Amino acid sequence: MEYILEVNNLSTAFRLRSGWYPATTDISFCLKPNKTLAVVGESGCGKSVTAYSLMGLLPEHGSRIESGTALFKGEDLLTMSPERLRKIRGSAMTMIFQEPMTSLNPVLTAGSQIAEAVYYHMGVGQAAAKKRALELMDMVKIPAPESRYNDYPHHLSGGMCQRIMIAMALACEPDLVFADEPTTALDVTIQAQMLYLLHELKLRQQMSMVFITHDLGVVAHVADQVAVMYAGTIVETAPVKELFGNPTHPYTRALLSSIPRLDRDNRNLSPIQGMVPAIDAMPGGCRFFGRCPRKNQCRPDELPRLLPLKNDPDHLVRCLLCE
Amino acid sequence: MRVKVRSMNAPIKPPLLTVRNLKKHFKIKRGFPKSVTYTVKAVDDVSFTINEKEAFGLAGESGCGKSTVGRCILRLIEPNSGEVLLRDTNVLDLEKHQLRSMRKNMQIIFQDPYSSLNPRRTIGQTLAEPMAVHHLYPDKEAREVVAALLENVGLSANAIDKYPHEFSGGQRQRVGIARAILFNPDLIIADEAVSALDVSIQMQILHLLQDLKEKHALSYLFISHDLAVVRHFCQRVAIMYLGRFVELGTVTQIFDNPLHPYTVTLRNASPIPDPSVSQPFAQLKGEVPSPISPPRGCHFHPRCAKVMDICSSVYPQWVDIGQERGAACHLYP
């Protein structure tokens, strides 16, 4: 099996008062085993929606999957029976949520929330589940797990809560983990520790990861492959070094030249003018057209396809000018 | 001798803002049914100056007291002790009505553009209110002034009759900036002013602040947790940890050649958007301790890579190292 996750032409829509509008359009990507794909984009670009639709976590009312397939180890997640999905979700395929402080259940102890996943998915007794939970807490480097097991989330710091979340996600040795902005709510020194922990665990556990973030600095350190999203579409995808070394889509280029760097003086930073189009006013053609510095050379009416560059089949770009 | 050296250079202007030994200790109660009162030293003996037309950065992790410093300077929070001089006026001595007119010279931009605007008022009403308070313009003129102001910050003049919910985060932050520059202040305290914004919008707002700085000869106290943004926007920066300054200097000094181990830690932990730069994330340890009971001696010593015996018992003195630079660390006696 070459790919652990293969998503083709996934489109989702949300219902607003006046009808259905596309949240994501034509999302396609492949993920090899033991690799990390970073999905990067600004708020509202559809990066979380993509993960939620693959996990089957989109709300039943008010959202729907319009088209596409998503093969996880050969099975289509989008047409799978709910029973089967429930079996996979939380064991073979898990998620680390944003904001650890609000994603944990405040009325259950931290340890029991880890043990719950083990108990349901691994078919073991309560005592064995607790033992496994303590092992996991040790693995994510929570000091003195026995005394922390009975702590409630409000006893723990943000970093500790995130370690609990990671332990929950890794409880059943998943093949694929979605990490939705797992470090965004944390301070930089804690973020660095989390990134290192995830890196270590990935090597140890042999898992693949879809890492959702808006921070290009984080992307540079966690990713093997990067997908840049803009207004519901993937505009560019490439291996991490290629993406940073040879950004090709005008949006990626503009994004990289608008972020300051800490390790050098930043002289010629230029902001991207304009704003992301709203979901109910999405242009029919290229989503970036209105803000694109090369729009004079381009046509507004055609949505370009995500195509590989001539000289590099691993580097795909959705732009009429870059084919 | 000293006088001679000075006279050779351009005449040294007195700083715009001088903060000396600023302290703010909060009392908090914990526990039930018997509560115990603790003291949180949110700001503990902080001193610095901001020059005319300078952007001075204040950086640190959440809970280090950087916002409290900003609010104490404006007296949105009353500090316990210290001095805040805006040119020659001691802000902390002013009576209530004097304080109000002084605030024309010092303004603040808040972090969250979603919660800092009144949702029931149009942008025009929000911006006209301070003018009415200060009896600045008659109502008719006020509208024109507001319209001009909005164009000044890159919004269209018809925004005047719209409500906050009709704007995006970046546009709301522009309204917040318009409110801050209303009276042509000398100093603006920007409290995480771009932190809630997306990267592409963040740079737009930083450019706007930069333009205004040059146009109106403004100075900024730029509070941020994002070191890369501080490096881009500021000339000098102070790094704060648990209520105290640990290091102060120009941005190039601090970020290219940090002295204090905490500054080194912060710098190494900030991810650089370049996969060819490898960063030593593995070496970081520990969490920020609770400000209720900071570690004895140097607050940073339990996490410090270069900890010595003295660090756990004595808080290091502030030492000036060369011009415009200082640190509080036992490594630099």
Interface residues (C-beta under 8 A of the other chain):
Chain A: E42 S43 S157 G159 M160 D187 V188 T189 I190 Q191 A192 Q193 L195 Y196 H199 H214 D215 L216 G217 V218 V219 A220 H221 A223 V240 K241 F244 G245 A254 L255 L256 S258 I259 P260 R261 L262 D263 D265 N266 L269 S270 P271 I272 Q273 M275 V276
Chain B: E61 S62 S168 G170 D198 V199 S200 I201 Q202 M203 Q204 L206 H207 H225 L227 A228 V229 R231 H232 T252 F255 T265 L266 R267 N268 A269 S270 P271 I272 P273 D274 P275 S276 V277 Q279 F281 A282 L284 K285 E287 V288
